[in-house]
Structure formats: C-alpha cells, structure tokens
Amino acid sequence: MEIIRREKDLKREFRNPVLTIGNFDGVHLGHRFIFQRVLEKAGEIDGESIVYTFDPHPVEILAPERKPLLITPLEEKLRLIEEQGIAVMIVAPFTEKYAGRPPEDFVKKVLYDQIKIRHIFVGHDFTFGKDRRGNIALLKEMGRKWGFHAEMVEAVRLEGTVISSTRIRELVARGEMKEAAKLLGRPYALTGKVIHGHGRGSRKLGFPTANLRPAGMLFPKSGIYAVWAVHEGRRYEGVANLGWNPTFQDQKFSIEIHILNFNREIYGEYLRVEFVERLREEVTFRGAEELIAQIKKDIAQAEKILKTAKI
C-alpha cells in the first residue's frame, strides 16, 4: 500500500481514483464495509482505491478536553487498512488551519484538482470543513458540477446495533471484550513496548510478566483477561492483569501479561495483546500463596477459553 502523508505530496496522477474519507478509528466492520464498496467500484472502472484520513484525531485539535482515547493508533490503522486491500492511503496532518478550510475549497482544490476523483464514498454521519458544513449533499452538488459521483454508505448494523467507534469504546471500557470483538471483526488489541515492572512476577510469584505502557490508547476495564500475546508475528496464549495490584498496594495502573510457554527476554521490544474475554475483577489476597493459587486457576480458565476462541 502506498502511503502519502501530506497534501503537497499528491503529485502523481491517479488512475480513475475511487476514494473514501474519514477518521476510521477502530477500522471496524462498518469501516470495512465502506472499504469494500471502494474496492468494488475501483474494480468496475479499472481505478485505484484510496483512503483519505487524518492525524491526529480531529477532536484532539478542535476540542482537546474531549480528546478520545484511540482504538487504533495510526500505525495499527495503516496496517489494518492495508489488509483490506486498499491501494493508497493519504494521511493529512490535521491542524486548526486545516479545520478552518471551507469544504468547497477542499473538494475543488484537493479532491478534484489534485486527486481528480471519479467516485467518492462517505459514511452516513460524515461532515468536513469549516463549521462542519461539508456533507453528502455538498459532495453530490459539487460532483454534478465537476463530473464525479458521490455516494453515502448507510450505517452498518449487527444484531440491531449500529457499528460505531463510540459504541466500541463503551464496550471496551466495560470489559465486554467479546461484544467489542463482534463489532471490530477481531479482538480489541493494545500494542506497546515491553518495559521493566516491579519484578514480582518472576521473583516472588513464579509467573514472569511482560509489562506494557501504550500511550494514548483506550484501556479495557481493570481486571484479569484471557489474551493472545503476539510477538514477531507469532501468537501465544496468555493472561493479562490490568489494574493496581491491590494485594501489593501499587499506586500506578499497570498492564502485565503472563505469556504461556514463553521464555524469551523481550524488554524494549513490541508486543501486541489481543483481549479475548474478561475472567474476573481484581481482588486483594491475604498473601502471595493465595494469589499464586488464584493465578493457576486463571491460567487454566484462560487456556480453556483460548482453545475454542477464533483467531
């Protein structure tokens, strides 16, 4: 997939470009449906499929007090969209100046003059440009004038629920990982570098853990989870503890993953943790022996869940 990170780099000619535009945080089933429409149309007219997105999230600039925690950071979003088969990804730096641009100016100077779009798909709630005046009606009107076609994609529902990034955030925040995975089309994941923790897992408890600290990401509700730990493309069974370790009265929130059947030293390396199911709440134990007994039960329960979980 070709990645273009600035408007001024839009110098080459695209072949019958078919484009969609949006933030696409989560790259959930609703987004993937839009991408499929783009790919189908591109196939029909021998065109190139293009996704136009923004970085950072527009709300981070327009209303930083309401800045959302991300479902997918940019690099993960790029990876997931590439998996869908999209040919070109345009990542526009989002600034206050960018937000203040009249929508008519953006359509004429970027979508038409530079990209020369033939067809554009947008989601049912998509707005853009100054005062959010840009919408599907404006795109259709300008398309009639400049010779491209604009089409709105209706909201995608699953079991009566509209698939949206907002809904997925609610489910993840409640620890309802199986429901979130249904809307995402995959397990919810956190990716980060493995950092040094307290050293208790291996030294005191006999269960070594990898500690993560992903930045700007939405964390699932504190508790114990059955997870897949993905390292260098290989997936391992695991148990994750998110929270404050009340037995040891920790003062900082931590994410600790015990990876089953794994003996490598991976400090400083990247690890992706895919959350499959929440096992229980964090609880305070009377001592290390009681905690060790519970960890063994958690591992057995996680192994049972992961053996039947879809990858």
Secondary structure, 3 states (H helix, E strand, C coil): CEEECCHHHCCCCCCCCEEEECCCCCCCHHHHHHHHHHHHHHHHCCCCEEEEEEECCHHHHHCHHHCCCECCCHHHHHHHHHHCCCCEEEEEECCHHHHCCCHHHHHHHHHHHHCCCCEEEEECCCCECHHHCECHHHHHHHHHHHCCEEEEECCCEECCEECCHHHHHHHHHCCCHHHHHHHHCCCEEEEEEEECCCCHHHHHHCCCCEEECCCCECCCCCEEEEEEEEECCEEEEEEEEEECCHHHCCCCCEEEEEECCCCCCCCCCEEEEEEEEEEECCCCCCCHHHHHHHHHHHHHHHHHHHHHCCC
